[in-house]
Amino acid sequence: MSEPQHVPVLLEECLEFLKVKPGATVVDATLGLGGHSSAIVRRLGPGGRLIAFDRDPQAMSLAKARLEKVAEELGSQMPQVEFVPRAFSEAREVIAPGSLDGLLADFGVSSLQLDEAARGFSFRADGPLDMRMDARSELTAEQVVNQADEEDLANLIYEFGEERRSRRIARAIVRARPVTSTAELAAIVSAAAPPNKADKIHPATRTFQAIRIRVNDELGEIRSLLQSAGSLLKSGGRVALISFHSLEDRMVKDAFREAAKRGELDVLTKKPVVATEEEARWNPRSRSAKMRAAEKI
């Protein structure tokens, strides 16, 4: 299998806000295909340490190969790299309190997951209704789609997908059961809630987002990381978090604000940092990215 195309979003902005220095200890909580980490290790030097989390074994394997190539290039200047094949919500179980100079997380779905039809994340290619970031997890998208009752499904699509037509969509899904493929689900949603002229996204986008969030407990994962991030940082340590939809960004903004009120964090971004026009042009995925950063007091 050829290596998926991967371009890390807001890379220069992340490096700038994290202020990665030689000898530092940095966590990449969402290793993905190693785009951000490849840039971070170049700044850490031989005395530095990168701790990389990812619960997707396939992504971890590809990222290791990518970082091995960087290690060959850097030679003795390569920092220590520790790979942690776990969800980032478990960071506090692995990392000593007050030990980090920097913590980065990119909450977006990786290009690996989106581009491989067999993973079932995307409606753009037909595949099984899976959507698991960790294939060892029990809950799949097919179970959510076919087992949730109509009211729960509608609430899920409304809350996690911010889809106003959630009840109409849930009713159509329940009537069409069993639903077994991404193409089938996308067609059902599109028929129940066809796009209007103002829509810039596929009509199934929000429904797929909602189901994916539920399958992977994405908001619960983010909540756990936000609760532990401050305690893991050294004084002066920095955290940079990249969100891709309003639910995530709101959680980060609120958590940073509350930590600032308690005197724990100094918020460095009054408004979220977004991609430049140039980056948005050559990396369309960056258009919806929002980064917020804070420093441990």
Secondary structure, 3 states (H helix, E strand, C coil): CCCCCCCCCCHHHHHHHHCCCCCCEEEECCCCCCHHHHHHHHHHCCCCEEEEECCCHHHHHHHHHHHHHHHHHHHHHCCEEEEECCCHHHHHHHCCCCCEEEEEEECCCCHHHHHCHHHCCCCCCCCECCCCCCCCCCCCHHHHHHHCCHHHHHHHHHHHHCCCCHHHHHHHHHHHCCCCEHHHHHHHHHHHCCCCCCCCCCCCHHHHHHHHHHHHCHHHHHHHHHHHHHHHEEEEEEEEEEECCHHHHHHHHHHHHHHHHCCCEEECCCCCECCCHHHHHHCHHHHHCEEEEEEEC
